[in-house]
Amino acid sequence: MPQPLDTLRETPSQTAGPFVHIGLMPNFLGIAGLYAADLGNRLCNDKTKGERIAIEGQVFDGIGEPLRDCVIELWQADAAGLYASASETRGVADANFAGWARTAADPQTGLFRFETIKPGRVPFPDGRLQAPHVSLWIVARGINLGLNTRMYFSDETEANAADPILARIEHKTRLPTLVGQRDGGGTYRFNIHLQGADETVFFDI
Amino acid sequence: MSAPGDNKGPETGAFLPRDRLWHPPALTPRYKTSVLRSPQRAPVSFSNTISEIAGPAFGHAVLGELDNDLIFNFARPGEAAIGERLLVHGRVLDESNRPVPGVLIEFWQANAAGRYRHKKDGYLGPLDPNFAGCGRTISADDGSYWLRTIKPGPYPWPNGVNDWRPSHIHFSIFGSGFAQRLITQMYFEGDPLIRLDAILRGIADPAAIEQLTAPLDMTASVPMDSLAYKFDIVLRGRRSTRFENRLEGN
């Protein structure tokens, strides 16, 4: 027998379940007095640099019903394309931008909404720039392993066309599932479909 | 975040690929809700970029004094949550067996009667006025963490006609990178409901179920006070950047 490798296996995922809000967003449920505020409820303040935008949408199941019990986390770069993370070695991110947020679908409508800024571009490992995007992670009852996807921006046609990740997607007809559609104001509509003809592209990152 | 004694600066390596056969698959028909909520197309794989390698960090400023003490964090003065008093402790490690310090761990659970403090839980087990069922902590420099709680009760749920969840505590863990984000559940050694559980049976490899099962740990128990269970959490490991080819100008 050779020496054993000193490696471990990742803890297996389990569904967040229907009561995920207790752990992640107790104030949202009306459980008061534990935490001053739910973590991740605010990305920006008055001093945050960048264009104010909102991202809004619903997550749909295989028969088109919106999930009313999911929790979504968002992770994105600041307006200059820097992440608020110790792993960010290219510079220091905007101290007035959190970069990470968490929200719950509305229990009646299933609508989720993030108020944020439009992110700058960040590099691909080979140095090319990626198109502006936000990373999203979706958990809920019935989802055994949190789902990773990205939202790109409808008004970044040129950057999207050159994006190295989007270029990897074989079926180009699926690309629109990754693009938030800007309305007249600064809101991007981004619906996520777990199944069906419009199934969102999910990533194995 | 660097491991203790590992003088090499920030973590910038890409993550080891996730072994998706070790996790439950998206579609586990015995767990009925997964049927309409499981993506049917293959996920698109790509090597990590800075968007996946970086991740948010949370300082101790977010923590309150009782955040990891579920017996007292919602209790009225002089009162305490009802149930079997427990310490749950362990370490956050990565797949390279290195401690992962400074990461936020959130937990939630049912009370001793198997009831959650959630408007959607209609189980007839009563609420405990002194128990909210949630808490959080941050892993220490050696990756260790602990929480104090009461043992959650098993409870029936509308899946099969007579399906019961084994006692469990939900854990949400951040790593140092967004691609390490993980939610899981901890089960208790010896619980006969484990082998019947429709959610756990979605896991193919029995060794993976064992990894979610915390053993009784008498060495950490507190005489005349609390039993203890040990639950180590393993996050995805990072590739070493030590031997990586450097691109010109990078």
Interface residues (C-beta under 8 A of the other chain):
Chain A: D6 T7 L8 R9 E10 T11 P12 S13 Q14 T15 A16 G17 P18 F19 V20 H21 I22 G23 L24 P26 L29 G30 I31 G33 L34 Y35 L39 D61 G62 I63 E65 L67 D69 E73 W75 A77 Y83 A84 S85 A86 S87 E88 T89 A98 G99 W100 V122 P123 F124 P125 D126 G127 Q130 H133 S135 W137 V139 A140 R141 G142 I143 N144 L145 G146 L147 N148 R150 I165 R168 I169 L194 Q195 E199 T200 V201 F202 F203 D204 I205
Chain B: M1 P10 E11 T12 A14 F15 P17 R18 D19 R20 W22 H23 P24 P25 A26 T28 Y31 T33 S34 V35 L36 R37 S38 P39 Q40 R41 P43 V44 S45 F46 S47 N48 T49 I50 S51 E52 I53 A54 G55 P56 A57 F58 V62 G64 D67 N73 F74 L93 D94 E95 S96 N97 L104 E106 F107 W108 Y116 R117 H118 K119 K120 D121 A132 G133 C134 H170 S172 I173 S176 G177 F178 A179 R181 L182 I183 T184 Q185 I199 L200 G202 I203 A208 I209 Q211 L212 I233 V234 L235 R236 G237 L247 G249 N250
